[in-house]
Each structure stands twice: as C-alpha cells, then as structure tokens.
C-alpha cells in the first residue's frame, strides 16, 4: 500500500512539473530561475549568500587627527612593557555633590529626580556622556558623569543644565580626566 501511494505521489509530482515547450529563450520564462531544455524543466537553485560588511577601522592616527580637528585634546602613550601606542583623550569628570537646597518635599524631590535621570539619559543618548552613575554611600559626593566633550566650558555647561543642579539640590565640580580612547570598564 505504501509503495502504491509513493508511486502515485511521484506520478502526480512528475505530471505537475511537466510543461508544454514554450521556446528555449530564457526571456520567455515566467520563472527566471528555470531553464527550459526540450520537454524537461531544470530548476536552478538560487543561492543567496549573506555578505558580512566589515567596516574599515580608522587608524589611531586618523582618530587622533579627527579628535584634534574637533577641539579634543589627545596624546599618545607608549606602554613601556609592550611598546604599544595608546591614544589618550581628555574627558571631563563631573562630581555631583549635595547642594545647599535639599528641603524639597517628597513629591517635588521625586519629580526632580525623574527629570535628573531623563537629563542624564539624554546626555548619554546624544553622545555627550559616557559614564554615569551614583555612589553607593550616603556621602557628600552623590555621583559622577564623565563627559566626552572637547572643553571644560562645555562639560560645565552640560552638567549645570541638570534639573537637580538648577534646583540647588546638587552642585557640580568638573575636572579634566585622561583615559585611553575606546577602553571600557571590566
């Protein structure tokens, strides 16, 4: 019984695949992946290969030139052990400290905190800030933001536009800070 079903199925498939001869020109085919040879249709499997585009990375020299043209300060550090050249860039670390005005009611303080977090998120999304976070103790320094901007004036301006700073709940102290370009925390 299985053989009969198999033979019937093969006959149906064969009959369905057979078409009348319409010429040997590829232009006449409805399916461009088929080539008609006499009475038999030969399907050519289309192979689509995914091509991974690998961006060409810039050299440290090109990155340094680009940063310097935008006003960033940089220098090359040569690791004495490995002799590797490391591109250093100046960032600005803003210390967020407890401010003089901390008497807001609970609701107002919560609204200011939400606006503060939105501001920091915007700074990160727009590429102005790379490291952001509070300290884990209840000390005078409440948190830091590392700004990736070319000047102290710009970092100070961005830090002072924070809603908690404007409200006096925090004050800002900004310092230049050097780090290897492209390094991440581990």
MDAnalysis code that builds the backbone (N, CA, C; Angstrom):
import MDAnalysis as mda
import numpy as np

u = mda.Universe.empty(558, n_residues=186, atom_resindex=np.repeat(np.arange(186), 3), trajectory=True)
u.add_TopologyAttr("name", ["N", "CA", "C"] * 186)
u.add_TopologyAttr("resid", np.arange(1, 187))
u.add_TopologyAttr("resname", ["UNK", "UNK", "UNK", "UNK", "UNK", "UNK", "UNK", "UNK", "UNK", "UNK", "UNK", "UNK", "UNK", "UNK", "UNK", "UNK", "UNK", "UNK", "UNK", "UNK", "UNK", "UNK", "UNK", "UNK", "UNK", "UNK", "UNK", "UNK", "UNK", "UNK", "UNK", "UNK", "UNK", "UNK", "UNK", "UNK", "UNK", "UNK", "UNK", "UNK", "UNK", "UNK", "UNK", "UNK", "UNK", "UNK", "UNK", "UNK", "UNK", "UNK", "UNK", "UNK", "UNK", "UNK", "UNK", "UNK", "UNK", "UNK", "UNK", "UNK", "UNK", "UNK", "UNK", "UNK", "UNK", "UNK", "UNK", "UNK", "UNK", "UNK", "UNK", "UNK", "UNK", "UNK", "UNK", "UNK", "UNK", "UNK", "UNK", "UNK", "UNK", "UNK", "UNK", "UNK", "UNK", "UNK", "UNK", "UNK", "UNK", "UNK", "UNK", "UNK", "UNK", "UNK", "UNK", "UNK", "UNK", "UNK", "UNK", "UNK", "UNK", "UNK", "UNK", "UNK", "UNK", "UNK", "UNK", "UNK", "UNK", "UNK", "UNK", "UNK", "UNK", "UNK", "UNK", "UNK", "UNK", "UNK", "UNK", "UNK", "UNK", "UNK", "UNK", "UNK", "UNK", "UNK", "UNK", "UNK", "UNK", "UNK", "UNK", "UNK", "UNK", "UNK", "UNK", "UNK", "UNK", "UNK", "UNK", "UNK", "UNK", "UNK", "UNK", "UNK", "UNK", "UNK", "UNK", "UNK", "UNK", "UNK", "UNK", "UNK", "UNK", "UNK", "UNK", "UNK", "UNK", "UNK", "UNK", "UNK", "UNK", "UNK", "UNK", "UNK", "UNK", "UNK", "UNK", "UNK", "UNK", "UNK", "UNK", "UNK", "UNK", "UNK", "UNK", "UNK", "UNK", "UNK", "UNK", "UNK", "UNK", "UNK", "UNK", "UNK", "UNK", "UNK"])
u.atoms.positions = np.array([
    [0.822, -1.193, 0.000],
    [0.000, 0.000, 0.000],
    [0.870, 1.263, 0.000],
    [1.953, 1.235, 0.828],
    [2.850, 2.384, 0.881],
    [3.492, 2.615, -0.481],
    [3.884, 1.548, -1.162],
    [4.505, 1.675, -2.483],
    [3.545, 2.291, -3.491],
    [2.288, 1.903, -3.434],
    [1.278, 2.427, -4.347],
    [1.090, 3.933, -4.125],
    [1.042, 4.329, -2.876],
    [0.901, 5.757, -2.549],
    [2.134, 6.520, -3.021],
    [3.314, 5.968, -2.797],
    [4.555, 6.606, -3.204],
    [4.633, 6.758, -4.728],
    [4.262, 5.712, -5.463],
    [4.283, 5.763, -6.920],
    [3.269, 6.783, -7.429],
    [2.085, 6.819, -6.818],
    [1.050, 7.789, -7.218],
    [1.526, 9.209, -6.961],
    [2.141, 9.401, -5.820],
    [2.648, 10.729, -5.467],
    [3.738, 11.168, -6.445],
    [4.647, 10.267, -6.800],
    [5.708, 10.590, -7.770],
    [5.109, 10.935, -9.129],
    [4.078, 10.194, -9.554],
    [3.434, 10.445, -10.838],
    [2.774, 11.824, -10.850],
    [2.118, 12.167, -9.733],
    [1.450, 13.473, -9.641],
    [2.484, 14.596, -9.695],
    [3.578, 14.455, -8.954],
    [4.623, 15.472, -8.955],
    [5.239, 15.598, -10.332],
    [5.536, 14.459, -10.995],
    [6.122, 14.480, -12.329],
    [5.183, 15.160, -13.320],
    [3.889, 14.828, -13.231],
    [2.911, 15.413, -14.144],
    [2.769, 16.909, -13.913],
    [2.832, 17.321, -12.679],
    [2.689, 18.736, -12.365],
    [3.896, 19.533, -12.841],
    [5.064, 18.918, -12.835],
    [6.288, 19.613, -13.240],
    [6.407, 19.726, -14.750],
    [5.773, 18.824, -15.512],
    [5.917, 18.811, -16.958],
    [5.096, 19.955, -17.553],
    [5.716, 20.730, -18.427],
    [5.026, 21.842, -19.078],
    [5.194, 21.707, -20.582],
    [4.319, 22.382, -21.315],
    [4.477, 22.421, -22.767],
    [5.686, 23.257, -23.102],
    [6.352, 22.880, -24.198],
    [7.528, 23.599, -24.640],
    [7.099, 24.985, -25.132],
    [7.758, 26.044, -24.570],
    [7.421, 27.412, -24.939],
    [8.587, 28.107, -25.622],
    [9.587, 27.420, -26.043],
    [10.754, 28.047, -26.665],
    [11.949, 27.885, -25.744],
    [13.102, 28.137, -26.289],
    [14.302, 27.939, -25.498],
    [14.872, 29.243, -24.945],
    [14.192, 30.350, -25.160],
    [14.693, 31.629, -24.670],
    [14.373, 31.796, -23.193],
    [15.330, 32.234, -22.443],
    [15.131, 32.492, -21.014],
    [14.146, 33.638, -20.829],
    [14.084, 34.577, -21.777],
    [13.177, 35.711, -21.661],
    [11.723, 35.275, -21.642],
    [11.398, 34.126, -22.213],
    [10.013, 33.662, -22.281],
    [9.574, 32.971, -20.991],
    [10.458, 32.766, -20.066],
    [10.117, 32.017, -18.859],
    [9.399, 32.913, -17.857],
    [8.390, 32.327, -17.216],
    [7.709, 33.038, -16.153],
    [8.569, 33.049, -14.901],
    [9.306, 31.964, -14.678],
    [10.163, 31.831, -13.518],
    [11.610, 31.981, -13.978],
    [12.264, 33.112, -13.651],
    [13.611, 33.349, -14.162],
    [14.653, 32.397, -13.601],
    [14.317, 31.575, -12.611],
    [15.288, 30.616, -12.097],
    [15.149, 29.269, -12.799],
    [14.342, 29.201, -13.845],
    [14.154, 27.963, -14.594],
    [14.744, 28.103, -15.981],
    [15.294, 27.047, -16.484],
    [15.779, 26.999, -17.864],
    [15.088, 25.819, -18.517],
    [14.439, 26.076, -19.637],
    [13.699, 25.008, -20.309],
    [14.617, 24.307, -21.298],
    [14.744, 23.015, -21.142],
    [15.514, 22.186, -22.063],
    [14.562, 21.126, -22.581],
    [14.268, 21.205, -23.859],
    [13.276, 20.333, -24.534],
    [12.015, 20.266, -23.700],
    [11.599, 19.063, -23.283],
    [10.346, 18.906, -22.546],
    [10.550, 18.911, -21.032],
    [11.763, 19.073, -20.565],
    [12.041, 18.976, -19.131],
    [12.407, 20.349, -18.583],
    [11.868, 20.685, -17.442],
    [12.212, 21.937, -16.772],
    [13.303, 21.611, -15.753],
    [14.414, 22.350, -15.828],
    [15.503, 22.173, -14.879],
    [15.510, 23.409, -13.996],
    [15.308, 23.225, -12.721],
    [15.315, 24.345, -11.775],
    [16.748, 24.598, -11.322],
    [17.136, 25.837, -11.313],
    [18.442, 26.219, -10.801],
    [18.202, 26.827, -9.432],
    [18.747, 26.212, -8.440],
    [18.585, 26.743, -7.083],
    [19.326, 28.059, -6.975],
    [18.663, 29.044, -6.450],
    [19.285, 30.337, -6.241],
    [19.965, 30.308, -4.882],
    [21.220, 30.601, -4.873],
    [21.963, 30.623, -3.620],
    [22.222, 32.075, -3.278],
    [21.676, 32.471, -2.176],
    [21.887, 33.831, -1.704],
    [22.840, 33.737, -0.528],
    [23.960, 34.357, -0.683],
    [24.987, 34.295, 0.332],
    [24.973, 35.602, 1.105],
    [24.894, 35.499, 2.412],
    [24.923, 36.693, 3.237],
    [26.356, 37.211, 3.260],
    [26.484, 38.482, 2.959],
    [27.799, 39.098, 2.950],
    [27.893, 39.974, 4.192],
    [28.839, 39.667, 5.032],
    [29.064, 40.478, 6.214],
    [29.964, 41.645, 5.847],
    [29.413, 42.844, 5.999],
    [30.178, 44.031, 5.699],
    [30.958, 44.399, 6.954],
    [32.240, 44.392, 6.849],
    [33.099, 44.738, 7.969],
    [33.596, 46.158, 7.741],
    [33.215, 47.066, 8.646],
    [33.666, 48.441, 8.434],
    [35.182, 48.532, 8.557],
    [35.748, 49.371, 7.745],
    [37.184, 49.590, 7.805],
    [37.448, 50.478, 9.008],
    [38.236, 49.955, 9.935],
    [38.523, 50.715, 11.140],
    [39.544, 51.797, 10.850],
    [39.357, 52.913, 11.529],
    [40.294, 54.014, 11.375],
    [41.549, 53.704, 12.193],
    [42.644, 54.208, 11.738],
    [43.884, 54.059, 12.489],
    [43.869, 55.041, 13.659],
    [44.719, 54.791, 14.651],
    [44.831, 55.731, 15.771],
    [45.221, 57.117, 15.280],
    [46.060, 57.161, 14.266],
    [46.498, 58.446, 13.714],
    [45.299, 59.204, 13.130],
    [44.419, 58.489, 12.419],
    [43.224, 59.121, 11.836],
    [42.251, 59.557, 12.929],
    [42.071, 58.710, 13.939],
    [41.177, 59.055, 15.050],
    [41.708, 60.286, 15.775],
    [43.010, 60.287, 16.034],
    [43.638, 61.419, 16.728],
    [43.452, 62.710, 15.926],
    [43.689, 62.663, 14.624],
    [43.530, 63.844, 13.771],
    [42.081, 64.336, 13.792],
    [41.142, 63.398, 13.731],
    [39.718, 63.762, 13.755],
    [39.347, 64.408, 15.094],
    [39.785, 63.803, 16.195],
    [39.500, 64.362, 17.522],
    [40.115, 65.757, 17.669],
    [41.363, 65.891, 17.258],
    [42.033, 67.187, 17.374],
    [41.341, 68.252, 16.531],
    [40.830, 67.865, 15.352],
    [40.125, 68.832, 14.497],
    [38.814, 69.298, 15.128],
    [38.252, 68.477, 16.042],
    [37.009, 68.853, 16.729],
    [37.287, 69.561, 18.054],
    [38.576, 69.776, 18.376],
    [38.920, 70.524, 19.581],
    [39.256, 69.664, 20.790],
    [39.268, 68.346, 20.647],
    [39.619, 67.472, 21.769],
    [41.132, 67.483, 21.963],
    [41.557, 67.301, 23.195],
    [42.980, 67.165, 23.499],
    [43.317, 65.681, 23.561],
    [44.427, 65.314, 22.932],
    [44.866, 63.918, 22.908],
    [46.380, 63.863, 23.021],
    [46.879, 62.677, 23.349],
    [48.311, 62.410, 23.241],
    [48.502, 60.910, 23.120],
    [49.638, 60.515, 22.621],
    [49.972, 59.091, 22.510],
    [50.813, 58.679, 23.710],
    [50.430, 57.572, 24.306],
    [51.194, 56.989, 25.409],
    [51.776, 55.677, 24.903],
    [53.078, 55.481, 25.097],
    [53.701, 54.225, 24.671],
    [53.905, 53.364, 25.907],
    [53.237, 52.210, 25.904],
    [53.342, 51.279, 27.017],
    [54.780, 50.762, 27.068],
    [55.496, 51.006, 28.170],
    [56.905, 50.601, 28.225],
    [57.104, 49.085, 28.182],
    [56.117, 48.339, 28.605],
    [56.245, 46.879, 28.623],
    [56.029, 46.274, 27.238],
    [54.949, 46.702, 26.561],
    [54.584, 46.092, 25.276],
    [55.011, 46.925, 24.070],
    [55.361, 48.175, 24.315],
    [55.693, 49.137, 23.258],
    [54.483, 49.480, 22.379],
    [53.279, 49.139, 22.850],
    [52.057, 49.518, 22.143],
    [51.809, 51.009, 22.326],
    [51.321, 51.655, 21.271],
    [50.945, 53.055, 21.360],
    [49.464, 53.125, 21.711],
    [49.168, 53.871, 22.770],
    [47.791, 54.007, 23.249],
    [47.374, 55.460, 23.080],
    [46.257, 55.672, 22.396],
    [45.735, 57.020, 22.202],
    [44.979, 57.429, 23.454],
    [45.421, 58.499, 24.063],
    [44.772, 59.032, 25.263],
    [43.942, 60.250, 24.869],
    [42.773, 60.375, 25.488],
    [41.895, 61.513, 25.210],
    [41.509, 62.164, 26.522],
    [41.363, 63.476, 26.491],
    [40.899, 64.187, 27.673],
    [39.375, 64.174, 27.710],
    [38.833, 63.719, 28.815],
    [37.403, 63.745, 29.105],
    [37.231, 64.705, 30.281],
    [36.002, 64.868, 30.735],
    [35.752, 65.722, 31.895],
    [34.846, 64.981, 32.866],
    [35.348, 64.834, 34.101],
    [34.598, 64.137, 35.123],
    [33.891, 65.168, 35.995],
    [32.561, 65.059, 36.024],
    [31.756, 65.960, 36.842],
    [31.342, 65.222, 38.107],
    [31.747, 65.762, 39.239],
    [31.315, 65.221, 40.521],
    [30.033, 65.935, 40.910],
    [28.996, 65.171, 41.167],
    [27.718, 65.728, 41.593],
    [27.679, 65.641, 43.116],
    [27.670, 66.808, 43.763],
    [27.741, 66.870, 45.224],
    [26.421, 67.375, 45.796],
    [26.193, 67.056, 47.052],
    [24.993, 67.558, 47.733],
    [24.995, 69.079, 47.681],
    [23.864, 69.647, 47.299],
    [23.734, 71.096, 47.193],
    [23.143, 71.707, 48.446],
    [23.069, 73.026, 48.484],
    [22.588, 73.729, 49.678],
    [21.066, 73.669, 49.862],
    [20.341, 73.397, 48.783],
    [18.868, 73.413, 48.878],
    [18.361, 71.971, 48.790],
    [18.133, 71.364, 49.950],
    [17.697, 69.965, 49.990],
    [16.394, 69.834, 50.787],
    [15.630, 70.923, 50.843],
    [14.409, 70.916, 51.648],
    [13.135, 70.738, 50.814],
    [13.255, 70.217, 49.590],
    [12.073, 69.988, 48.769],
    [11.231, 68.894, 49.433],
    [9.909, 69.001, 49.249],
    [9.054, 67.944, 49.790],
    [9.262, 66.670, 48.974],
    [8.727, 65.575, 49.457],
    [8.965, 64.261, 48.837],
    [8.512, 64.217, 47.379],
    [7.360, 64.808, 47.100],
    [6.818, 64.800, 45.736],
    [7.705, 65.622, 44.789],
    [8.116, 66.803, 45.220],
    [8.969, 67.654, 44.400],
    [10.343, 67.002, 44.185],
    [10.891, 66.389, 45.232],
    [12.187, 65.718, 45.115],
    [12.101, 64.550, 44.125],
    [10.979, 63.828, 44.136],
    [10.793, 62.704, 43.204],
    [10.696, 63.208, 41.770],
    [9.986, 64.317, 41.560],
    [9.875, 64.889, 40.215],
    [11.236, 65.390, 39.724],
    [11.997, 66.014, 40.606],
    [13.330, 66.484, 40.232],
    [14.255, 65.312, 39.903],
    [14.144, 64.231, 40.692],
    [14.971, 63.049, 40.441],
    [14.643, 62.442, 39.079],
    [13.362, 62.381, 38.729],
    [12.954, 61.852, 37.423],
    [13.504, 62.730, 36.289],
    [13.429, 64.049, 36.459],
    [13.952, 64.969, 35.451],
    [15.482, 64.840, 35.351],
    [16.133, 64.617, 36.493],
    [17.594, 64.413, 36.536],
    [17.976, 63.174, 35.726],
    [17.247, 62.068, 35.929],
    [17.540, 60.827, 35.212],
    [17.270, 60.980, 33.710],
    [16.217, 61.717, 33.353],
    [15.932, 61.989, 31.938],
    [17.070, 62.811, 31.312],
    [17.569, 63.792, 32.051],
    [18.676, 64.622, 31.567],
    [19.919, 63.770, 31.316],
    [20.256, 62.909, 32.282],
    [21.445, 62.066, 32.132],
    [21.278, 61.073, 30.982],
    [20.085, 60.555, 30.825],
    [19.808, 59.641, 29.711],
    [19.996, 60.361, 28.379],
    [19.525, 61.582, 28.306],
    [19.683, 62.392, 27.090],
    [21.162, 62.668, 26.816],
    [21.922, 62.961, 27.856],
    [23.361, 63.217, 27.689],
    [24.055, 61.976, 27.112],
    [23.649, 60.803, 27.589],
    [24.238, 59.560, 27.086],
    [23.815, 59.309, 25.635],
    [22.509, 59.421, 25.363],
    [21.987, 59.146, 24.026],
    [22.574, 60.087, 22.976],
    [22.822, 61.315, 23.340],
    [23.365, 62.291, 22.397],
    [24.891, 62.225, 22.300],
    [25.505, 61.333, 23.083],
    [26.946, 61.119, 22.991],
    [27.799, 62.075, 23.800],
    [27.172, 62.865, 24.675],
    [27.942, 63.804, 25.483],
    [28.531, 63.157, 26.731],
    [27.897, 62.121, 27.236],
    [28.345, 61.481, 28.477],
    [28.515, 59.991, 28.248],
    [29.623, 59.462, 28.761],
    [29.909, 58.042, 28.569],
    [29.719, 57.216, 29.837],
    [30.102, 57.723, 30.963],
    [29.933, 57.032, 32.239],
    [29.055, 57.881, 33.136],
    [28.041, 57.259, 33.700],
    [27.102, 57.988, 34.553],
    [26.716, 57.061, 35.692],
    [26.710, 57.581, 36.908],
    [26.213, 56.739, 37.990],
    [26.375, 57.356, 39.365],
    [25.519, 56.902, 40.278],
    [25.589, 57.391, 41.658],
    [26.627, 56.600, 42.462],
    [27.048, 57.189, 43.568],
    [27.903, 56.471, 44.505],
    [27.018, 55.662, 45.449],
    [27.578, 54.613, 45.990],
    [26.799, 53.686, 46.818],
    [26.713, 54.051, 48.282],
    [27.376, 55.131, 48.686],
    [27.260, 55.537, 50.085],
    [26.386, 56.781, 50.164],
    [26.221, 57.301, 51.338],
    [25.383, 58.486, 51.516],
    [26.265, 59.690, 51.814],
    [27.402, 59.779, 51.108],
    [28.350, 60.865, 51.344],
    [27.984, 62.140, 50.617],
    [28.879, 63.103, 50.712],
    [28.670, 64.408, 50.087],
    [28.709, 64.309, 48.561],
    [29.584, 63.457, 48.023],
    [29.629, 63.273, 46.568],
    [28.585, 62.220, 46.213],
    [27.580, 62.630, 45.464],
    [26.407, 61.783, 45.195],
    [26.596, 60.908, 43.957],
    [27.381, 61.382, 42.965],
    [27.573, 60.604, 41.750],
    [28.549, 61.292, 40.810],
    [28.794, 60.635, 39.657],
    [29.686, 61.220, 38.649],
    [29.065, 61.096, 37.267],
    [29.516, 61.963, 36.403],
    [29.224, 61.881, 34.974],
    [30.530, 62.195, 34.253],
    [30.925, 61.326, 33.334],
    [32.125, 61.580, 32.527],
    [31.654, 62.090, 31.176],
    [32.019, 63.334, 30.883],
    [31.598, 63.972, 29.640],
    [32.655, 63.776, 28.556],
    [32.185, 63.428, 27.367],
    [33.028, 63.240, 26.185],
    [32.825, 64.456, 25.287],
    [33.382, 65.573, 25.741],
    [33.259, 66.847, 25.020],
    [34.646, 67.488, 24.955],
    [34.854, 68.427, 24.032],
    [36.201, 68.964, 23.853],
    [36.679, 69.977, 24.894],
    [35.746, 70.635, 25.615],
    [36.199, 71.704, 26.512],
    [35.571, 71.590, 27.900],
    [36.287, 72.139, 28.873],
    [35.791, 72.218, 30.244],
    [34.520, 73.071, 30.292],
    [34.516, 74.144, 29.526],
    [33.348, 75.043, 29.490],
    [32.090, 74.290, 29.044],
    [32.225, 73.448, 28.015],
    [31.082, 72.686, 27.519],
    [30.621, 71.652, 28.555],
    [31.566, 70.946, 29.170],
    [31.215, 69.956, 30.196],
    [30.518, 70.632, 31.364],
    [31.036, 71.786, 31.790],
    [30.447, 72.530, 32.908],
    [29.031, 72.982, 32.571],
    [28.841, 73.449, 31.356],
    [27.520, 73.903, 30.913],
    [26.513, 72.755, 30.897],
    [26.931, 71.600, 30.353],
    [26.034, 70.437, 30.309],
    [25.710, 69.948, 31.716],
    [26.703, 69.893, 32.584],
    [26.492, 69.422, 33.951],
    [25.566, 70.370, 34.718],
    [25.732, 71.669, 34.503],
    [24.902, 72.643, 35.213],
    [23.495, 72.769, 34.644],
    [23.234, 72.134, 33.502],
    [21.869, 72.154, 32.956],
    [21.010, 71.026, 33.548],
    [21.580, 70.225, 34.430],
    [20.859, 69.151, 35.120],
    [19.786, 69.770, 36.024],
    [18.547, 69.286, 35.959],
    [17.475, 69.855, 36.791],
    [17.767, 69.849, 38.301],
    [18.463, 68.825, 38.808],
    [18.789, 68.803, 40.241],
    [19.820, 69.879, 40.587],
    [20.689, 70.213, 39.648],
    [21.675, 71.276, 39.869],
    [20.965, 72.629, 39.817],
    [20.100, 72.794, 38.830],
    [19.344, 74.052, 38.715],
    [18.502, 74.321, 39.959],
    [17.970, 73.258, 40.566],
    [17.137, 73.398, 41.756],
    [17.972, 73.592, 43.016],
    [19.300, 73.441, 42.921],
    [20.164, 73.615, 44.077],
    [20.312, 72.371, 44.936],
    [19.678, 71.280, 44.542],
    [19.777, 70.036, 45.312],
    [21.157, 69.396, 45.135],
    [21.791, 69.661, 43.975],
    [23.156, 69.208, 43.706],
    [23.988, 70.394, 43.245],
    [25.289, 70.308, 43.456],
    [26.240, 71.241, 42.861],
    [27.255, 70.409, 42.091],
    [27.923, 71.052, 41.147],
    [28.816, 70.344, 40.249],
    [30.251, 70.821, 40.437],
    [31.164, 69.865, 40.370],
    [32.601, 70.155, 40.351],
    [33.185, 69.346, 39.197],
    [33.739, 70.029, 38.179],
    [34.213, 69.359, 36.967],
    [35.740, 69.409, 36.902],
    [36.347, 68.256, 36.551],
    [37.802, 68.151, 36.425],
    [38.163, 67.468, 35.109],
    [39.259, 67.917, 34.458],
    [39.736, 67.187, 33.278],
    [40.209, 65.797, 33.712],
    [39.996, 64.810, 32.849],
    [40.353, 63.431, 33.175],
    [40.813, 62.737, 31.907],
    [41.945, 62.061, 31.973],
    [42.507, 61.379, 30.809],
    [42.217, 59.892, 30.879],
    [41.857, 59.330, 29.720],
    [41.630, 57.886, 29.623],
    [41.987, 57.434, 28.218],
    [42.321, 56.155, 28.100],
    [42.634, 55.587, 26.794],
    [41.360, 55.586, 25.953],
    [41.464, 56.093, 24.735],
    [40.324, 56.161, 23.825],
    [39.831, 54.752, 23.495],
    [38.534, 54.527, 23.686],
    [37.933, 53.246, 23.306],
    [37.979, 52.186, 24.381],
    [38.649, 52.422, 25.495],
    [38.671, 51.409, 26.560],
    [37.333, 51.341, 27.253],
    [37.039, 50.197, 27.830],
    [35.792, 50.045, 28.569],
    [36.100, 49.505, 29.950],
    [35.120, 49.568, 30.806],
    [35.282, 49.044, 32.163],
    [35.294, 47.526, 32.130],
    [35.986, 46.924, 33.041],
    [35.921, 45.468, 33.169],
    [35.747, 45.087, 34.600],
])
